[in-house]
Amino acid sequence: MQRPAIAAARSEFRTLCPANQIGRRVPQIRIPSNTFAALSIRPPSSSFSIRATFVDRPSFTSCDWSTSPDCIVPYHYSPNLYESRTAHNASSSQMTRPDTPPADYPSPLLRASDASASRPLIKSFGGPCGKPVFAGSVDEQLKDVLNRIDIDECEANGENAFFVADLAEVYRQHIRWQRALPRVIPFYAVKCNPDPYILRLLAALGTGFDCASNGEIQNVLDLGVSPSRIIYANPCKAASFVRNARDQGISLTTFDNTDELVKMKRFHPQCKLVVRILTDDSKSVCQLGLKFGAPLDNVPRLLAKARELELDVVGVSFHVGSGCYDPLAFKDAVHRARQAFDMGAKAGYQFDLLDLGGGYAHDNFDRIASVLGPAIDEYFPDRDFAPGGRLVDRTRHGLRIIAEPGRYYVQKAFVLAANIIARRENHVDSENIDEAVAAGDEIDERPPPVTPAAPPPGEAAEDVKPAVMYYQNDGMYGAFNCILFDHATVHPKVLTMQQRYAYEPAVDPPGVAALPHSASEEERQRWTLQPCSVWGPTCDSIDCVRSIAHLPKGLEVGDWLVYEEMGAYTICAASSFNGLRQSEVRYTVGWGPDADRVQQLLLDSAQSI
């Protein structure tokens, strides 16, 4: 790509979009797709759409972007990075948009805006995407599923725990990313949640994919995604995995040690390499620097070894750790990456890829983006790194910047409903034993097995003991493995109360809204909170979901609890320990324009497979 082509496109944009014409028509830009991939235009108005037509790729549908002054037209439309010369199946895996859909193209049953929560919007795509997709809110999907379950009469596993996944939430997160970080291509971290519908939707949205194993790579390739949209982001790979990645056409991977360089030279010498550097991850929940990342002092030695082996190092990657709560960690990491770029120049390389890693979540993303965007502009300015810039003058596309968000996309999109399968009154206090004996109660004199971890404000930990133990049908060996592996804290909310639907999505956990003044004393007692513990269904005593929580006294066996924000690092590590079935997923696209858009994206994606 050359600057004159970009300048011409910008000139055409200004001609088509004078400030006084905004809102009167949709600007049309006809430019080569490779030029658009490097085009960055700041819109002159607060809100409008841009349509770009790729004149050299007529089979591609014209694309619309709704933009604002903070959302420039992205110059990263294409996530394709490097094509492999050794790919055996790259051409067959390339995602395309044929003019005529195949005969088995899964046409929609109806539009999302016309659907009901109980009627499938799309029956099935077959293969891993074999489940139907519905329309309607998460609340409506929960109601519909529960209405179909008869706990007293259902077959085994009929009342199994289940997820509801809102695919429109993934779509909204993608739009949010593009508006906040238009220079950065998201490469979804598949390990976070490899759900096939999530992968299909993100593929249709044009993201890349961060894969850490051959299995994850195959899951993405099976969707028809080009290998050039995948980074094998694992610095320490088995030799057989390297060979298999070579045969799959994967041409981009990371490294942080000399042994990995020798391995790449032996088994995949044409692969493009990215050096992963060590950053300060002390402000993150999961500190990955304990395992991966080369200190900056080691980078020159690694690059010298790569030159000796005649390997092509093309960029730098880092990871500030999962669950980063200090946005300044990203600025420091970008600064370190720029130092590594300078080291690359001294070693004779001209890097053209910056991988910002992960650490993004839905609740910290805006703060991170407010720091990360300016840091990129400061350390990787356009004058040096835009197409034709002085530090990337030997590349045809300038600097490409990617990131590896995982939980950011999926955490809010999934909720989990779990059934209370058993309930146990807790132990009697020693001073009340005599009264209990006089009343004829059965006495269990064992010490309480649970020490509360988080008592309510104003109460000492030793003063709070669970009055009731609830047992639910998903736990630490299933979806709640995130408590162990992801340091998550989950918050149960009431889904049903004495078999009546009671979910309040807008109310914080435990989901108990204020009762009306007319409520009876019996009803007030039923909704009064009491300390309790929540346990999973296995025989292992480690299977404790919450050592202390506060839930209404009226909860019974057969009632349901719901857990929000359960999309990240839950499904991916769930097991079938004790022979228990894993929780399944019900999919919805929600309501309204977002639902219609997601439905169309999913259907369009079927044409490419």
C-alpha positions, 0 to 999 in steps of 0.5 A: 500500500502506498501513501498516494492511494490512501491520500486519494481515498481521504480526498474522496471522503472529504469530497463525499462528506462535507460537514453540511452534508452529514446526515443527508446521505450515506457516504460511498467510498470505492477503493481497493481493499488493501488500501482500506486496510490502511485507511484511517479517517476521523469523521467530521460529525458526531454520528453517521455511517460510512460505506466502503465498497471493495472494487477489487473484491466484488464478491465481498459485500459492502460494509457499513460502520456507524462512527462517532468522533471517537471512532475513526474508520479502522485501518485494520479491517482485515485480520489476515496477517501472514500467509504460510508458504508451507500451508497444505490447506490454506486455500481450502480454509480461506473464508469467502463470501460466494455470491450464491449460497450452498443448497444446504444454507440454513435459512432463517425461520423468521426474523429475530424481531418477529420471533418468540422466546420459545420458538427457534430462530435458527434450527441448527448449523450442524456439526459443533453448531448443532443447537438451535438459536432463539430470540428474546432476552436472557430473562425470557429464555430462563423462563422458557427453559424452566417452564419445560422442566418438571422436577417431580417427573423428569428423567435423569439429568432433566433438571440439569444446570444450564447456561443461557448465552446472549450472542448479541452481547458479544456483538455489542462488545465487538462494536465497543472495542472498535470504537475505543481502540480502532487501531487494534485488531482483536484476536479472540483468546479461544482458551477463554471460552471455545463455544462454537457459536461464539467462534462462529460469530466472531469469525463473521465479525472479522476478528482474528484468533489467539490459539494456544494448542492444536485443538484450538487451532483446529476448532477455528479452522473448522469454521472456514477461517483462514490460517492467516487469521490465527496466531499460535500464542504459546511460547513453549510448544511440543515438537509435534504441535509445531509440525502440525501447525505447519501442516495446517498453514499456521504462519505466526507464533510466539517464542521467549527462549532459544530452545524454541528458536531451534525447534522452529528452525527444525520443524517450521523454518518459514514461520513468522516469529514474535518475541514475547517480552516480560512485563510488570504483571503485579497488578493482575489477578493471574500473573503469567510472567511467572511462566512466560516472557523474556526479560528485556535484557535477554531480547538482544541475545534471542534476536541474535540467535534468530538471525544466526538461524535465519529465522524471521522475527516480525514483532513483539508481544506481551501479556500484563496478566489476566484480570489486570486492574491497573491500566498504567500497566499497559502503558509501561508494557507498550513502552517496553515493547517499543524498546524491544522494537529498537533492539530488533532494528539494531539486530537487523530486523524491521518489526511490523507487528505489535501484540498487546496480549490480554487482560481486558474485562468488560468492567475495566475496558474503558479505563484501559482503553483510555490509557492504552490508546494514547500510549500506542500513539506516543510510542508508535506514532503514525509518522514512524509506523503508518504505511510508508513511515520511516521505521516500517519503510520496508513493509507494505502495510505499516505496523499492525497492532493486535490484542488477545481479549478473551473474557472481555467478549464473553464474561457478561454474555453467559448466565448459569442456572443451577437447581438446588438438589438438597438442603441441610440445616446446619449444626446446633450451637453447644449452648442450645443442646439441652433445649434441643434435646428437650424438644426431641431434635436430633443432635449433630455435635460435629464442628461446623465444616465451613469458615466464612470468607466474607461476612457482611459489613460490621460482622466479625468472621467468627460470628457468621456461620451458615445456618443452611447448606444448599447443594446445587447440581453444578460445582467446582468440577463443572462450570465453577472451576473458575473459582479455582483456576481464575480466582473468580468470586461468584454471587448466587441470585434467586431464580425461583422461590418455592417453585415460582419464578423470581429473577430480578435481572436489575437487582444486585445479588442475592436478587431480592427486591424490596417488598411492598408495604402490603406484604404479609408477615409470612412473605417477609419471613420467606424473603428474609436473608440468612447466612448459608453456604452453597456446595456442588454435587460431587462427593469431594468436600473441596466442592464448595461454591460459596463458603458464605452467602446470604439467601432468603429463608424460603428457598427449598429443594427444587428451587433454582439459583442463577449466576451472572457473568459466567462466560469466562473460563467456565465451560472450557475447564469443566469436567465430568468428575463423578460421572456428572453431565456438564451444563449445556448452553441455550443460545439467544440473539436477544431482541431488536436491531442487534438481534437482527444483525447477529442473526444475519451474521450467523447466517452469512457465515454459513456461506463461507463453510 
